[in-house]
Amino acid sequence: MKKYQEISKIKFEGTGSSNPFAFRHYDADALVMGKPMRDHLKFAMSYWHTINAGGADMFGSETIDKSFGQSDPMARYKAKADFAFEFMAKLGIGYYCFHDVDVAPEGATLAESTRNLEIMTDYLLEKQKQYGIKLLWGTANMFSDKKYMAGAATSGSAEVFAVAAGKIKAAIDATIKLGGLGYVFWGGREGYDTLLNTDVGLELDNLGRMLTMARDYARAKGFKGDFLIEPKPKEPTKHQYDFDVATCISFLRKYNLMADFRMNIEANHATLAGHTFQHELRMARINGVFGSIDANQGDLLLGWDTDQFPTNVYDTTLCMYEVLKEGGFKNGGLNFDAKTRRASNQFEDLLLAYISGMDAFAIGLKKAAAIIEDGRLDQFVAGKYASYGTGIGLSIVENKETLESLYDFAKDLRGIDVPSGRQEYLETILNNILFD
């Protein structure tokens, strides 16, 4: 196995290759439905997991050193940036995502942290120009520091609310400066563990106020991108306000934010909410709030957010089916919010993990296109609802009927025949397309 330093660029070698440091399915220039793979997939690197995470968990210390030989905080973050862009260049990844504290050292005050972020975004901007890599989205970490133990926008402390607002301002300024296509809100601690000490009404109103202020500030500064909410039902709090797509949509409608906000959907969060990844994507798509994707997968036997690299081709196929049906990404992309396993503690393991995820999504893209081009699934669904295209069904969807009129229509009906859903047949079609 080669060491990280020995690898210059990951290339596409096709399915006949046995080289672990080559793509077997991801060919960036290959056309799928008339568009290059790189444009369909828009891969992004997660700064927090890839550049900062050292393999620590609640039971053990770090297993990989990502200080990059630097003890001075600012020098360390510059060395991290050097590695990050060289890493993305090796893989041919065109975008990255970050929290404010991922890319700059925190100071003792908000003002000091903001100054550090300004220095580091100057450095990142030069790296972007050097490598031709763009920022997909930025965000602020408002969950790690102890002051956010009971929330940020939903904290019982007005001072915490103020500091959080200041962090959002600084992170929005950084995102605009770096040309980010989106700004994400992940409410990691915006929720509660018990209602015995929680004013849910005030907390939700304050969260609505914070998002409204952020939207208004960014738009006033000329930001044209998407604001993104990342649904997650639990962990670290027992009940988080951004539980799933449907809950987030209800919240956005109540606080008049639907026009500006979209969803950043994570596969592992979907399963924690008791949904499939495809369900959350479909809910976002049909409600006009599809935005971006955090690409990973969880372990159903563990039950927490394990953030594993995506290798399940059923999931990647059904994900890309929804993306293609949406017409592709606009301001969003596929951010690998995933980390190598604790025992995968070498830098070359990072490359192997990204290769596995990128190839899995390349397979998913090709197979999703094949499903659409095959047409049988779409034809079956169209046939299932054909009764709404004529007669009483058409009259119903055109809102021409009432309960009284439908009673008169239905009162003497006998022997209504509901066609078979043929789920097993459709699953066979999916398997045939995937594996034949």
C-alpha positions, 0 to 999 in steps of 0.5 A: 500500500502506498503512503500518502506522500507517494500519491500525486493525483487520483485518476480514473482507471475503470472497472478493470483496475485493481489500483486502490488509489484510482477511481473505477467508476468516477470519470469526471468528464464522462457524460451522463444525461448530457452533462459531465459527472463532475457537474452532476455530483459537485463533490465537496470536502468537509473541513471538520472531519477531514482536516481536523478530526483525529479519531477521538471518541467518547471512550478514547483519545485521538489516533491520528495527529492533524497538527501538521507539525505546528504548535503555534495556533495560526501556523497550525491552521495555515498548515491545515489549509495547505494540506486541505487544498493539496488533498482536494487537488489530489482527488479532483474535488472542486468544493469544500465546506467549513465551520468558523472554528474549523479554519481559524483558532478561537480567541478569548473573545468574539472580537478576537475570534473574528479577527483570526477568522479574517486572517485565515479567510485571507489565506483561504482566498489565496488558496482558492485562487491558486487551486481553482477550488470554491467554497460550497457553504460556510457555517458557524459552530454554535454547539461545541463551546460550553456556553452553548450547552443549552442552545445558541439561538434557543439559549435561556441566556440573552448574552449567549443569544447575542454572542451567537448572533455575532458569530453568525455575522462573522461566518456570513461575512467569511462565506461572502468573502470566499464566494460561498454558494450557501450558508448552513444552520445546523441546530446542534443544541437547538432543542431540549432534553426535558420540558420541565425546564423549557419554554418551547414557544419562546425558544422557537420564536427566538430561533425564528428571530435569529434566522430572520436577522441572519437572512436580512443581514446577508441579503443586505450584504449582497449574498445571493446564495441559499440559506440551508437548514440541516435536519437532525432529530436528536443527538446531542439533545434528545429532541431537536427542533429541526427534527426532519424535513417536514418539521423544518418546513412547518417552522419555515412557513410559520416564520415566513422564511420559505422564500430564502431557505432550503434543506441540507439533507444528511443521510445519517440524520434521515435514518436517525429520524426513522426515515430513509435518505430518499424519503427526506430528499423526496420531501424536500424536492416536492416542497421546493426546498431541495438544496444540498446534501451531506453524503454519508451513512450510519450503522443501524446497529449502533443508533447514533450519528456515526458519519461513515463514508457512503458505500451503499449503492442502493442509497446512492442510486436512489439519492441521485434519482431524486437529484436528477428528478430535481434537475440537478444541484443549483447552489448545493452539492455533495459534501462528504460529512464523513470521517474515517473509522477510528482505526483507519489512522493513516493519511492515505486512509483519507484518500481511500475513504473519499475514493470509495464515496466518490465511486459509490456516488458515481455508480449511483448517478449512472444507475439513477440515469439508467432507471429514468431512461428505462422508464418502467418505474415512472410508467408504473407510478403514472399508471397507479394514479391514472384515475386522476387524469380523467372523469371524477379523478380529474374533477377532484384534482381540479378542485371542482368537487365537494363532499356532497358531490362525491357522496352522490358519485360514490353512494351506489358504487360496488366492487371497487378494484384497487390495482396491485402495488407490485412492490416486489416486481418494482424492486426486481426492476431496480435490482436488474438495473443495478446488477445485470 
